[in-house]
Amino acid sequence: MGYATLVVQAEADNDGRGRIELAVALARQFDALLVGVAARDLVPLMTLPGAEPGVGTLLAAEEQEIRAGLDAAEQQFGALTEGRHQRVVWRAMMGDPAAMLVREARTADLIVVGRRPEGADARRSRHAKPGDVLMQAGRPILVVPPGLSHLDTQHVVVAWTDSLAARRAVVDALPFLKQAASVLVLQVCHTDSEQELAAPVVRDVAGYLSRHGVSATGDARLQREASVSAELLLAAEQQRAELVVAGGYGHSRLQEWMFGGLTWALLGHFPKCCLLSR
């Protein structure tokens, strides 16, 4: 089992460059087809009867700018893949970036996405929200933090909760886990009784992975840091892990948005690459 097709959100900016470089390395690692995808939405200006006649000119100029940006993204993708990986495909369109990635997910094993950089223009967005892609694509996503261009998968942390999404994430991540030197299956607990119940569960999951040829151990630990995500980050640092695997949206998106949650933190500001499934 491996990743035969990787889809990467490829944009003509610094973060897009690093994400493409990371995706190229993964495509070579798994001998996979790499599909570069770019989209940018044309946001119509609000017009009413009697609006200024210059509105049409503004829209035409914006469309021209978008097409130039997509051309630049294609050129960057070609430059970063030429001579490094031969099995590549480029696809671009004018439209919603998340919808484009979801459409391309039909033939993907893994979708490599990024976050919208701080201060990015939300009105003319070139960046799909990773949460939207996770909810709609039916495929695992690899969220790459801004500025990252390399991923060492020798050590991996699995953020375990006994949920449907976490179980899917473990299976979806098997190509990474099988190649890793060590995998820690970690459940962060809030009480002693929860820890007592979780300990045999994470050992079971580690045993399941071991039967798939993964060098895995399980750990249930009490939360000492300010949040579950902070505890997870500490564990990743201790394990020298650059990749975290987790199930996405154990609660509803509304609950996560209102009250916070692990998925919200992993999508929003976690400094390491995260493979998420739901």
NORTAMO-V286452 format. One record per run of one state. SS is the DSSP state (H for helix, E for strand, L for the rest). FROM is the first residue (numbers start at 0). TO is the last residue. If there is no record, write none. Layout:
[[SS/FROM/TO] [SS/FROM/TO]]
This chain:
[[L/0/3] [E/4/8] [L/9/12] [H/13/29] [L/30/31] [E/32/39] [L/40/53] [H/54/80] [L/81/86] [E/87/93] [L/94/95] [H/96/106] [L/107/108] [E/109/113] [L/114/128] [H/129/136] [L/137/138] [E/139/143] [L/144/153] [E/154/158] [L/159/162] [H/163/171] [L/172/172] [H/173/178] [L/179/180] [E/181/188] [L/189/190] [H/191/209] [L/210/214] [E/215/221] [L/222/226] [H/227/238] [L/239/241] [E/242/246] [L/247/251] [H/252/258] [L/259/260] [H/261/267] [L/268/271] [E/272/276] [L/277/277]]
